[in-house]
Amino acid sequence: MGRISWKGSVLLAPVPSVMVTCGKGEEANIITIGWCGVASSKPPRVYISVRPERHSYKLIEETGEFVINLTPSSMVEVCDYVGTVTGRCVNKAEKTGLTLIPSDSVGVPTIEQCPLALECRVFQKLSLGSHDMFLADVVSVSVDEDLVDKDGKLHLDRVNLLVYSHGEYFETGKKLGPIGTSMQKGKRGKYAKIGVRAPENQNKGRNRR
């Protein structure tokens, strides 16, 4: 089968579709972000990319804080709406029925209906083109207690998180296995006999080279 060559584009998919809260008090706002990801695990750092003309851009610049609220697929219409209208003219929380609650470690609110929230404090801004990237430390995480079992393990697979792919929304599917599946003995781990993990990663199960 042949391949088609296109000019460079941001066709990286899927990506999380999250609702980011920013601003304080009466200025609190919600924006849908698709350009979002992990920048570092130690220390825990993430990024969001926002167009400078967006209303939320100014709020994030002023406070230096934001909260990434992971969005269940059941809230797809809400997530789409808060990314379509502007907070300059609309109180998005009131229009959608979302409840904004105080965060633990930052001054901007968290969305109560979202199962997990990353509270972030900006340490650098990079101007990259159409978007500016806000790099931030994750200073606190809040999780719905229903997603944590008696042993303290998080089960985000129960949520069916919302993702974005080339102009369309999808929900995360079935669990296929944990990190390290390829090296496990048995039916799935078909590379267990021929592969060797890098020594520094043998007990971490992540950061593959």
N, C-alpha and C positions, 0 to 999 in steps of 0.2 A: 504494500500500500504506500502511495506517495505522500509527501508532505507539502503543504502550502506555506510560503514564506510571506509574512506581513511585516510592515515597519514596526519599530519598537513601540510597545504600549504597556500599560499596567495590567495586563491580563494575567494576574496572579489570583487564583481562586481555589477554594473559597476563603473568605476572610470573615472574621467576626463582625456582626452588626450589633453594636452596643449603643446604649443610651448614656451619654455623658452629662453629668450635672455640673453646673458652674455658677458663679455669682452667689452673692449672699443676700439674705433677707428678702425684701421685695423684688430685688433684681435677680433672684435665682432663676435659672433657665435650664432647659434640657435640649440637647442636640444629638442627633444620630450620627455616629462616626463609623465609617468602614475602614479607614486607613488607621489601623491601631494594632499594636503588637508588643512583644517582649523585647527589650533591649539588653537586659542582663538579668541573671538569676541571683548572683551575689556581687554587690547588693541588688535587691530586687528593684528593677527599673523597667519602665514601660514608655511607650510613646503614643501620641495621637497627632495626626496631621490635620490642620484646619485652614481653610481659605481665609486670608486676612479680612475679606469683606464681610464675613459672617458676624452676626451680633455676638455670638458666644466667644469669638476670638478676643474681643476687647475685655470681656469679663474674666477670661483666663489670664490675660496679661495683667490685669489690675490686681487680682488676688493671688496669682501664682499657684492656684490650687484647682483641682477638678476631681471628680469621682467617676470611674468607669463602672457602669452598672450592666452586668451580663443580662442579656435579654432572652427569655423563654420564647420559643416559636409561637406559643399561644398569644403573644403580644405583638405579632407582626404588624397589624394595622396601626397600633399605637406607635410603634417604633418608626414606621413609615411616615406617619403624620408629623411627629415632632422633628423629623428631618426635612419636611416639606415646607412648613410654615416658619415664619421668623418670630423670635421672641421679642423683637422690637414692637410688634403689634398685638401679639397673642400671649396670654398666660397659658402655656401649654399644659401645666399640671392641672389647672382648673378645667380646661377643655377636655382632657383625656381621663380625668378621675385619678391620675397618679398621685400618690401621697409622698410628699417630701418630708423626710425625718432627719434629725440632727445626725451628723457623722461622728465617729469616735475621736478622730485626730485632726480633722481639717474643718475649716469654717463653712464650707459649701455643703449642701445637703446630699442625702442618699435617697434613692427611690425605694420605698418600702416593698413594692411588688416584685422587685428583681431579687433573685435568690442569692446573688453574690456581688459584692461591691469592693472595688479597689480604690482606696483613698490615696490620692497622689499629690505630691508637691513638686512643682516645676523647678529644675535646676539649670536648664539651658533651652534656648530656642534657636532653631536653625531655619533660615529662609532657603527653600529648596526649589522654588518655581511657583506653580499654581497654589501650593500649600506651604505653610510653615509647620515645622515639626516641633512639638513641645515634648522634651524629654523630662521624665519625672521619676522621683523616688516613690515607691509604694510604701507609705508609712503605716498603713493599717488595712486589714481586710475584714469585712463582716460577711457572715454566712448564715443562711437560714438553718436553724438547728435540725430541721427535718432531713437535711442532706448529709448529716454526720452520724455515723453509726456508733454503737457503744464502745468501739475500739478507737474512735476518733478519726476514722477514715472518711474522706470526702467522697460523695457519690454524685458528681455533676451529671453523670449519664442518666439520672432520673429526670432531668429537666428538659431535654430536647432543645438545646440552645439554638438560637437563630444565627444563620450565616448568610453572607451575601456573595453572589457569583455572577459577574458580568450582567448587571442590571436586573437580577432576579433574586428572590429570597428562597432559602431552603432551611430545613431543620437537620440537625445532626442525626445520624442514623444509628444502627446497632453497634454495640461494642464488639470489636474484633480481637481484642487481647491487650495485655499490658506491654509496656516497653520491655524489650528483651524477648518478645515472642519468637523471633527468628532463631534464638539460641537455645530455646527450651527443648528438652527431649520429647519425642513423640511425633504425632502427625503434623503439627504446625511447624515445629522447629527444624525445618529441612536443612538449615545451614549450621546446625549445632556441631556437626562433625568436621566441617571444613573451615569454620570461621573462629577467630580468636579476638576477643575484645582487647582494646588497648588497656594496659595494666591499671592506669589511673582511673578508668571508667568501670572496672569490673563490679564494683559494689554500688555504683551510682545509678546505673540503668538509664543514663541520659547523656546529653552532650556528645553524641557519636561523632567520630571524625570521618 
